[in-house]
Amino acid sequence: MQELRHVFSLLVGSKRKYVDPSRAVEILKDAFKATDSQQQDVSEFTHKLLDWLEDAFQMKAEEEREGEKPKNPMLELFYGRFLAVGVHEGKRFENTEMFGQYPLQVNGFKDLHECLEAAMIEGEIESLHSENSAKSGQEHWFTELPPVLTFELSRFEFNQALGRPEKIHHKLEFPSVLYMDRYMDKNREITRIKREEIRRLKEHLTLLQQRLERYLSYGSGPKRFPLADVLQYALEFASSKPVCTSPVEDIDLAAPPGGTTASQAAPSTAEHAPCSSPEAPPPPPPSQQRSVIHKPFTQSRIPPDLPMHPAPRHITDEELGVLEGCLQRWRSEVEQDTRDLQGSISRIHRTIELMYSDKSMMQVPYRLHAVLVHEGQASAGHYWAYIHSQPQGRWMKYNDISVTKSSWEELVRDSFGGYRNASAYCLMYIDEKKPFLIGEEFDKETGQMLTGFDKLPPDLKEYVKEDNQRFGKEIEEWDALQVKKAQQERLAAAEALAAAEATASQAAAKEPAPTVTAAPPRDPEYMEQPSPADDSKHLKEDTERAIAKAAAEHEDRGPEELLQASEAPAKPPASQRVVEVAIPHVGTFVIESEEGGYDDEVMLTPAMQGILMAIDRTRSVCDRCGPEAAFFKAFTMEYARLLRFAQEDTPPETDHRLQHVIVYLIQNHAPKSILERTLLEQFAHRSLGFDQRCKSIMEVARAKLELIKPEEVNMEEYEIWHQDYRNFQETTFYLLTGLELFQKRSYAETLMYLIYAHQYNKELLLKGSYRGHSEELIAHYRRQCLLKLNEHAASLFESGEEQDVVNGLNIMNELVVPCLPLLLVDEMEEKDIVAVEDMRNRWCSYLGQEMEARLQEKLTDFLPKLLDCSTEIRSFRDPPKLPSYCTLELCERFSRVVCSLSRSPADGR
């Protein structure tokens, strides 16, 4: 009892996200443990819990009120009384009984009132009002209703054939406000009158429905049709004009090839001719007709007197007029009779619905306060509850540790039944005329409204305060631990960096100065660190003069002349070699490179190809105006080219963001200073130092970088943008790997790649719609992967082989089940929710099948995990480690994979 007080007080005043009820649950488990170690039925558990609480309150009340009749709040809140009135073997009786949860049968009823009507009357109803009847039966009439009225909906029944219980899934509606007047003993007589009237109306309704059915399903054979339609079809048949094929055409079809007859020469006056009628000439004598030889394998002809569509062969205008008049009149009469019957049926339904709507029968209102829901089958499932919050004026969904806002529409969907495998098994209504049950409380001295915590007694207030203090200390300790971990990680990273720099310095000191400098290892193309440059050669004034000179020349000459490639250079010395760099869609560029100074992997990246193309197009500018002007021209050209890429529409297999970090930054509206510095660093990349012209432009770019002031570019923001781009590349790698494995049907390996691709992509998209890839695409293949794994696991389970069964359940427990919350967390993704239901239904369907006891036991253990509707994301194992990759490889893989997807069926994408 004390543990329950603690649990409920923490639910009211705790600062934690959720309350851990483990101690109270352990006590309840020990108290309610069944002798056969089977799971307790929820109704039985509730009955025992209420009985236990009743006994606990009774003991407390007896201790506090010696000599007085103690009041038990459990009895006052949850228990009422009803009067059982009936006849047993011809003798009348009346008994008063107490009830708590009132049981109601669900099977065979469509709403709560029908269930209540059936529960209030047992046996032969007629015998209750007959003085001379020896039949047995009884009625229940409520004499006292509790403030909290609980209905236990029996949705389980025992299947005698299968020897196990089954759940009833059909729909049962219940109202938000329930008027109990018709079931009260004080209204016994008027209710009996109304029930008798309803019985008479229903009998009349049955007769009318039978009559209507004869109109709507007319005929004596297996196929029946509405009588009005039958008459309309007869009218259409009678009014049809007989049309048949031309005899001449028919004879032509039967004539032998190359043969001629008199009939062939006779011209056909019309394509179609009317069939025989009273005015038509008689057919020619048999001697004049050509004999027809049937050749079923070489000809297929229609007899000349067969109509093209059903129609009367012989009918006079007078007969047709009489028949049309009769059919039209009969059809109008039938339609009118049908409308009259339908109107009478609707009026009777309306009368029955309004039978208890007068004010005298709406004086005992009960408002729905809580609904307990079960999802699953009779042997396994998951429970949650909907509770109406009076302060917020809305429904809340209590699902394990998750408490979320809900709505009446969601409650109806999950509680009425008939949708998925979820339905209500318990309804709790509260007396609407007793607002103290859920109304606000006010302080007697100050008059201020009391909140949940203020309503607690002093001992529970102190308990909640202490728990909140402990929680605060736990948060502080956790924060301190995280700070310590972060410091340790930064220290380890700094030590590793220092060690690497020391190793590099030692290696550089040992090596002699080379005559030819080899290209250092490649850095990521969007985060290059510039090498030291001689700033004395590139003063700011020289830069301004060179740019002005280049700009003037640009105005004097046309763009084509400035962009064309210069003539081939002179033969390089022996210490240099000629390198051809092929740029797709552009051409091959000849680059003078010192021996050993060219790195294919670096120079073939899309970014470097663009830099080389821009530099090559500024040869003449460099020769005439110097490297400063050439740099300015190349920088402008490359930026314009990337801006065009960022703005143009591309096919799905081409993503310029993967090829160029600048395009990614432009599309996501990065600051101009970030764009300029990023492009500057690409021009300053040390891999460009393989010939004198490129090296001079590279040195100009490095000097520009040195001239940038700290206040001009926020380096922290710069690092964040480039880290986002690295995340984008890693997300792409996860996605491509997952899609490649999916196409190879390696679904178990695929899953983790797609899970992390979806997670990282979602984080990127939170910052902007162009930060990541199509969320719908990734979600589709993640969903398909889970469905494939579920199908494979189910087939293994169906095999019945011990090892296959174990493997199948391992797939579900280790891969599929942990991922279900990811599909359920976003309720707007209807396809994901449907997929989860399909997987659950596949396994729940086994409950209705014959199987070995060992398989039944394994299935019973597994289903609660599968049917757990909690949306709490469980921790997964670490993401797969990414191998080293280059930008060019990533772009090629992206194009190849996306092209293969476009050739495969969409499967609902």
Order of alpha helices (4+ residues) and beta strands (2+ residues): alpha-alpha-alpha-alpha-beta-beta-beta-alpha-beta-beta-beta-beta-beta-beta-alpha-alpha-beta-alpha-alpha-beta-alpha-beta-beta-beta-beta-alpha-beta-beta-beta-alpha-alpha-alpha-beta-beta-alpha-alpha-alpha-alpha-alpha-alpha-alpha-alpha-alpha-alpha-alpha-alpha-alpha-alpha-alpha-alpha
